[in-house]
Amino acid sequence: MSDLSSSSSQLPQNPPPPSTNNHHQEGGGGREREGEREREAEVEVEEGGYAIELYFDPSLENQILKAWNVLARRQISTRLISISSRPHITLLSSRSLGDPSRLLPLLRSLPGPLPLSLASVGASSSPSSLFLSPVPTAALLALHAQLCDALRREGVEAGEGYRVDGWMPNVLVADDVPRGRMAEAFTILKDLRLPVSGYAVEVGLVEFSPVREVFSFPLGGSASASVGGDA
């Protein structure tokens, strides 16, 4: 039995995804250049800022957390766990958002849940990291464009790498990987048996560094926001 199939983790309680079989899938393959652009953007704002993130249904989140735990147990990558992050897709990152509470109506207007298919593994060399790339469906790209347009009207500009014409969505699974262990990390991620499908069911705003959740709530805005938790 593989480490990924036997590993376990504690999960936050997300709303269950709706029943549907209309998942979008495509074959594997690297997205190294695009991933480097986004990882470089993350490094630029690492010292402090805000990020708007999509979170997943419990089943999909659990599969990603298992990969994090295996990589941490083998001392390949522990940073994502140590900073109390959650598996996510970053929709936008910015150094300043003004008063975060004014974004609540905007984020509640985002549609969801959103079908996702994590179809490939990619790598970035600066810094050395591994990520899973979702199929860039029309629905996912439209949600991102809607968010960017709405924030622009509020005077908030997306950071480099998160603008509509350059955004490449990904789910970070390993960060600061030692150069000599990238192949081992890739082998571990093969146990995920891509593509893995699920839903984006929640949207949240986090402040960093350190990582602190400002608020989060289900996509579609049908419930009140959870304020002040850990990301």
C-alpha positions as CSV (number, residue, x, y, z in Angstrom):
1,M,0.0,0.0,0.0
2,S,1.4,3.4,-0.9
3,D,2.1,6.2,1.6
4,L,-0.6,8.3,0.1
5,S,-3.3,5.7,0.4
6,S,-2.4,5.0,4.0
7,S,-1.8,8.5,5.3
8,S,-4.4,10.4,7.3
9,S,-5.0,14.0,8.3
10,Q,-7.3,16.3,10.1
11,L,-9.7,18.2,7.8
12,P,-11.7,21.4,8.2
13,Q,-15.4,21.0,7.8
14,N,-16.4,22.2,4.3
15,P,-19.9,22.1,2.7
16,P,-20.3,18.8,0.8
17,P,-20.0,19.2,-3.0
18,P,-23.1,18.7,-5.2
19,S,-23.5,15.4,-7.0
20,T,-22.3,15.7,-10.6
21,N,-20.2,13.8,-13.1
22,N,-19.4,16.7,-15.3
23,H,-15.7,16.9,-14.4
24,H,-13.3,18.4,-16.9
25,Q,-10.1,16.3,-17.4
26,E,-7.0,16.3,-19.5
27,G,-3.7,14.4,-19.6
28,G,-0.7,15.0,-17.4
29,G,2.4,17.0,-18.3
30,G,4.5,19.8,-16.8
31,R,3.7,23.5,-16.7
32,E,7.1,24.6,-15.5
33,R,7.4,28.0,-17.1
34,E,3.9,29.1,-16.1
35,G,4.4,27.8,-12.6
36,E,7.7,29.7,-12.2
37,R,5.8,33.0,-13.1
38,E,3.3,32.4,-10.4
39,R,5.8,31.2,-7.8
40,E,7.9,34.3,-8.5
41,A,4.8,36.4,-7.9
42,E,4.2,34.6,-4.6
43,V,7.8,35.3,-3.5
44,E,7.4,39.0,-4.3
45,V,4.6,39.4,-1.7
46,E,5.8,36.8,0.7
47,E,7.0,39.4,3.3
48,G,3.4,40.7,3.8
49,G,0.1,41.1,2.0
50,Y,-3.2,39.5,1.3
51,A,-4.4,36.6,-0.8
52,I,-7.9,35.5,-1.9
53,E,-8.0,31.7,-2.1
54,L,-10.3,28.9,-3.2
55,Y,-10.6,25.9,-0.9
56,F,-11.8,22.4,-1.8
57,D,-14.4,19.8,-0.8
58,P,-13.2,17.5,2.0
59,S,-12.4,14.5,-0.3
60,L,-10.2,16.6,-2.6
61,E,-8.6,18.5,0.2
62,N,-7.8,15.2,2.0
63,Q,-6.0,13.8,-1.0
64,I,-3.8,16.9,-1.1
65,L,-3.2,16.9,2.6
66,K,-2.1,13.2,2.4
67,A,0.6,14.3,-0.1
68,W,1.7,17.1,2.2
69,N,2.0,14.7,5.1
70,V,4.0,12.1,3.2
71,L,6.4,14.8,1.9
72,A,6.8,16.2,5.4
73,R,7.3,12.8,7.0
74,R,10.1,12.1,4.5
75,Q,11.6,15.5,5.2
76,I,11.3,16.6,1.6
77,S,9.0,19.6,2.2
78,T,7.5,20.7,5.6
79,R,6.9,24.4,5.0
80,L,3.2,24.3,4.0
81,I,2.3,22.4,7.2
82,S,4.6,24.6,9.4
83,I,2.9,27.8,8.3
84,S,-0.6,26.4,8.9
85,S,-1.6,26.7,5.3
86,R,-4.6,25.0,3.7
87,P,-4.7,23.3,0.2
88,H,-5.9,26.1,-2.1
89,I,-5.8,27.8,-5.4
90,T,-4.7,31.5,-5.1
91,L,-7.0,33.7,-7.1
92,L,-5.3,36.9,-6.3
93,S,-2.5,38.3,-4.2
94,S,-1.9,42.0,-3.3
95,R,0.2,43.9,-0.8
96,S,-2.7,46.0,0.3
97,L,-6.5,45.7,0.1
98,G,-7.6,48.6,2.3
99,D,-10.4,47.6,4.7
100,P,-10.9,43.8,4.1
101,S,-14.5,43.9,5.2
102,R,-15.5,45.8,2.1
103,L,-14.7,42.7,0.1
104,L,-17.3,40.6,1.8
105,P,-20.2,41.5,-0.6
106,L,-17.9,41.1,-3.6
107,L,-16.7,37.6,-2.6
108,R,-20.2,36.5,-1.7
109,S,-21.2,37.3,-5.3
110,L,-18.8,34.6,-6.7
111,P,-20.6,31.6,-8.1
112,G,-20.1,28.1,-6.9
113,P,-19.4,25.3,-6.1
114,L,-17.0,25.0,-9.0
115,P,-15.9,21.6,-10.6
116,L,-12.2,21.1,-10.6
117,S,-9.9,18.4,-12.1
118,L,-6.2,18.4,-11.0
119,A,-4.7,16.9,-14.1
120,S,-0.9,17.4,-14.0
121,V,2.2,17.9,-11.9
122,G,4.4,20.9,-12.5
123,A,7.7,22.3,-11.1
124,S,9.3,25.6,-10.4
125,S,13.0,26.1,-9.9
126,S,12.9,29.5,-8.2
127,P,12.3,28.5,-5.5
128,S,12.2,24.8,-6.0
129,S,8.5,23.7,-5.6
130,L,6.0,21.3,-7.0
131,F,2.3,22.0,-7.7
132,L,-0.8,20.4,-9.2
133,S,-2.4,22.2,-12.1
134,P,-6.1,22.2,-12.6
135,V,-7.7,22.1,-16.0
136,P,-8.2,25.8,-16.8
137,T,-11.9,25.5,-17.5
138,A,-14.0,28.3,-18.8
139,A,-15.8,28.5,-15.4
140,L,-12.6,28.7,-13.4
141,L,-11.2,31.4,-15.7
142,A,-14.4,33.4,-15.7
143,L,-14.6,33.3,-11.9
144,H,-11.0,34.7,-11.7
145,A,-11.8,37.4,-14.3
146,Q,-15.0,38.4,-12.4
147,L,-13.0,38.8,-9.2
148,C,-10.2,40.8,-10.9
149,D,-12.7,43.2,-12.6
150,A,-14.7,43.7,-9.4
151,L,-11.5,44.4,-7.3
152,R,-10.2,46.8,-10.0
153,R,-13.4,48.8,-9.6
154,E,-12.6,49.0,-5.8
155,G,-9.1,50.3,-6.6
156,V,-7.3,47.0,-5.9
157,E,-4.9,45.8,-8.6
158,A,-3.9,42.1,-8.8
159,G,-0.2,41.4,-8.2
160,E,2.1,40.2,-11.0
161,G,1.2,36.7,-12.0
162,Y,-2.5,37.0,-10.9
163,R,-3.8,39.3,-13.7
164,V,-6.3,38.0,-16.1
165,D,-3.8,37.8,-19.0
166,G,-1.2,35.9,-17.0
167,W,-2.8,33.8,-14.3
168,M,-2.0,30.1,-14.3
169,P,-3.9,28.4,-11.5
170,N,-2.1,25.8,-9.4
171,V,-2.2,24.0,-6.0
172,L,1.1,24.1,-4.2
173,V,2.1,20.7,-2.8
174,A,5.8,21.1,-1.9
175,D,7.9,24.2,-1.3
176,D,11.6,24.7,-0.8
177,V,12.3,21.1,-2.0
178,P,16.0,20.2,-1.9
179,R,17.4,20.1,-5.4
180,G,18.5,16.5,-5.1
181,R,15.1,15.3,-4.0
182,M,12.8,16.6,-6.7
183,A,12.7,13.3,-8.5
184,E,11.7,11.5,-5.2
185,A,8.9,14.1,-4.7
186,F,7.6,13.6,-8.2
187,T,7.5,9.8,-7.5
188,I,5.4,10.4,-4.4
189,L,2.9,12.5,-6.2
190,K,2.5,9.8,-8.8
191,D,0.5,7.9,-6.1
192,L,-2.2,10.6,-6.5
193,R,-3.2,8.8,-9.8
194,L,-4.0,12.0,-11.7
195,P,-6.4,13.4,-12.6
196,V,-8.1,13.8,-9.3
197,S,-11.4,15.7,-9.3
198,G,-13.6,17.5,-6.9
199,Y,-15.0,21.0,-6.2
200,A,-13.9,24.4,-5.1
201,V,-16.6,25.0,-2.4
202,E,-15.2,27.9,-0.3
203,V,-13.5,31.2,-0.7
204,G,-11.3,32.9,1.9
205,L,-9.1,35.9,2.5
206,V,-5.8,35.4,4.2
207,E,-3.2,37.8,5.5
208,F,0.5,36.9,5.5
209,S,3.2,36.4,6.8
210,P,2.4,34.7,9.1
211,V,-0.6,33.1,7.5
212,R,-3.8,34.2,9.2
213,E,-7.3,33.7,7.9
214,V,-9.3,36.9,7.9
215,F,-12.6,35.3,6.8
216,S,-14.0,32.5,4.7
217,F,-17.4,31.3,3.6
218,P,-19.0,28.9,1.0
219,L,-18.9,29.9,-2.6
220,G,-22.3,31.3,-3.5
221,G,-22.4,33.2,-0.2
222,S,-25.3,31.1,1.3
223,A,-23.8,31.2,4.8
224,S,-22.3,33.8,7.1
225,A,-18.6,34.3,7.0
226,S,-16.2,32.6,9.4
227,V,-13.9,35.3,10.7
228,G,-10.5,35.2,12.2
229,G,-9.5,31.5,11.9
230,D,-6.2,30.0,10.8
231,A,-5.6,29.6,7.1
